[in-house]
Amino acid sequence: MRTVTVVGHGAASVVPDAAVVHLAATHRAASLAEALAGAESAREQVVAVARRFTDRIASQHLSVGPDGGEDDGYQARHALLIRCAGLDEAGALVTALAEEVGARLSVDHVGLEVSDTTDAERLAREAAFADAREKAEHLAAQAVGTLGQVESVAEGGMGGSPRFARAVPVAAAAFEPGETTVEQLLTVTFELH
């Protein structure tokens, strides 16, 4: 039996609706112990503010070492990851942290995410299958044949890549969601008559 195997690609756009704030509570001091104590105090303040918005707060790492600036001293940095259910919540969180924690806060970046990609994955999969069929029909015609039934389907990798996601810092932090593309790959084998 002759077959033709192709890889179909499909994509669907979806708007991010959640955010992950990567930040650190920092403190500089003359001694290592003072730097660590100050960073811990800043971390407590960050967590207290963040809990007004979400309970999804996790420590990522703690570092303490020489400041590296012109002054002798030490810097401590306690990195945190805070997940927000919405972009407005993330903007309000960053604004509140900036106002209440101030100079002991370092916002490393805010990542925009899609909380549920189920529908976008389904649409991308359907587009991938249609793409695979179109490619297989073209190859069948080149082989002077016609397509038969589907013999196998294997799902390939899926991933999202932000297309226009960006953060816009203003007096009050706000985030423009842009779009994220959800992609699907399918390997499909058809009978070739």
HUNORJO-V820685 format. One record per pair of residues at least 24 apart in sequence whose ideal C-beta (glycine too) atoms are under 8 Angstrom apart, sorted by the first residue. I is the first residue (numbers start at 1). J is the second residue. Records with the same first field share a line. If there is no record, write none. Layout:
I: J ; J
This chain:
1: 191
2: 143 ; 145 ; 191 ; 192 ; 193
3: 151 ; 189 ; 190 ; 191 ; 192
4: 136 ; 139 ; 140 ; 143 ; 147 ; 189 ; 190 ; 192
5: 187 ; 188 ; 189 ; 190
6: 132 ; 135 ; 136 ; 139 ; 187 ; 188 ; 190
7: 132 ; 135 ; 156 ; 185 ; 186 ; 187 ; 188
8: 127 ; 128 ; 129 ; 130 ; 131 ; 132 ; 133 ; 134 ; 135 ; 185 ; 186 ; 187 ; 188
9: 127 ; 128 ; 131 ; 183 ; 184 ; 185
10: 123 ; 124 ; 125 ; 126 ; 127 ; 128 ; 129 ; 130 ; 131 ; 183 ; 184 ; 186
11: 124 ; 127 ; 181 ; 182 ; 183 ; 184
12: 119 ; 120 ; 121 ; 123 ; 124 ; 127 ; 181 ; 182
13: 120 ; 163 ; 179 ; 180 ; 181 ; 182
14: 114 ; 117 ; 119 ; 120 ; 179 ; 180 ; 181 ; 182
15: 114 ; 177 ; 178 ; 179 ; 180
16: 87 ; 112 ; 113 ; 114 ; 162 ; 165 ; 177 ; 178 ; 179 ; 180
17: 86 ; 87 ; 113 ; 114 ; 115 ; 177
18: 83 ; 84 ; 85 ; 86 ; 87 ; 112 ; 113 ; 114 ; 115
19: 83 ; 84 ; 86 ; 87 ; 89 ; 90 ; 110 ; 111 ; 112 ; 113 ; 175
20: 81 ; 82 ; 83 ; 84 ; 110 ; 111 ; 113
21: 81 ; 82 ; 83 ; 84 ; 90 ; 93 ; 94 ; 107 ; 110
22: 60 ; 79 ; 80 ; 81 ; 107 ; 108 ; 109 ; 110 ; 111
23: 79 ; 80 ; 82 ; 97 ; 105 ; 106 ; 107 ; 108
24: 77 ; 78 ; 79 ; 80 ; 105 ; 106 ; 108
25: 77 ; 78 ; 80 ; 101 ; 104 ; 105
26: 75 ; 76 ; 77 ; 78 ; 104 ; 105 ; 106
27: 75 ; 76 ; 104
28: 67 ; 69 ; 71 ; 73 ; 74 ; 75
29: 73 ; 74 ; 76
30: 72 ; 73 ; 74
31: 73 ; 74
32: 64 ; 74 ; 76
34: 74
35: 64 ; 73 ; 74 ; 75 ; 76
36: 64 ; 76
38: 76 ; 104
39: 64 ; 76 ; 77 ; 78 ; 104
40: 76 ; 78
41: 104
42: 78 ; 101 ; 104 ; 105
43: 78 ; 80
45: 100 ; 101 ; 104
46: 80 ; 97 ; 101 ; 105
47: 80
49: 93 ; 96 ; 97 ; 100 ; 101
50: 80 ; 82 ; 93 ; 97
52: 96
53: 82 ; 84 ; 89 ; 92 ; 93 ; 96
54: 82 ; 83 ; 84 ; 85 ; 89 ; 93
56: 82 ; 83 ; 84
57: 81 ; 82 ; 83
58: 82
77: 106
79: 108
85: 115
87: 112 ; 174 ; 175 ; 177
88: 174
90: 173 ; 175
91: 172 ; 173 ; 174 ; 175
92: 172 ; 173
94: 173
95: 172 ; 173
98: 173
109: 167
110: 167 ; 175
112: 162 ; 165 ; 167 ; 175 ; 177 ; 178 ; 180
113: 180
114: 160 ; 180 ; 182
117: 160 ; 182
120: 182
121: 158 ; 182 ; 184
123: 182
124: 158 ; 182 ; 183 ; 184
125: 155 ; 184 ; 186
127: 184
128: 184 ; 185 ; 186
129: 153 ; 186 ; 188
132: 186 ; 187 ; 188
133: 188 ; 190
136: 188 ; 190
140: 190 ; 192
143: 192
145: 192 ; 193
146: 192 ; 193
147: 190 ; 191 ; 192 ; 193
148: 190 ; 191 ; 192 ; 193
149: 190 ; 191
150: 188 ; 189 ; 190
151: 189 ; 190 ; 191
152: 187 ; 188 ; 189
153: 186 ; 187 ; 188 ; 189
154: 186 ; 187 ; 188
155: 184 ; 185 ; 186
156: 184 ; 185 ; 186 ; 187
157: 185
158: 182 ; 183 ; 184 ; 185
159: 183
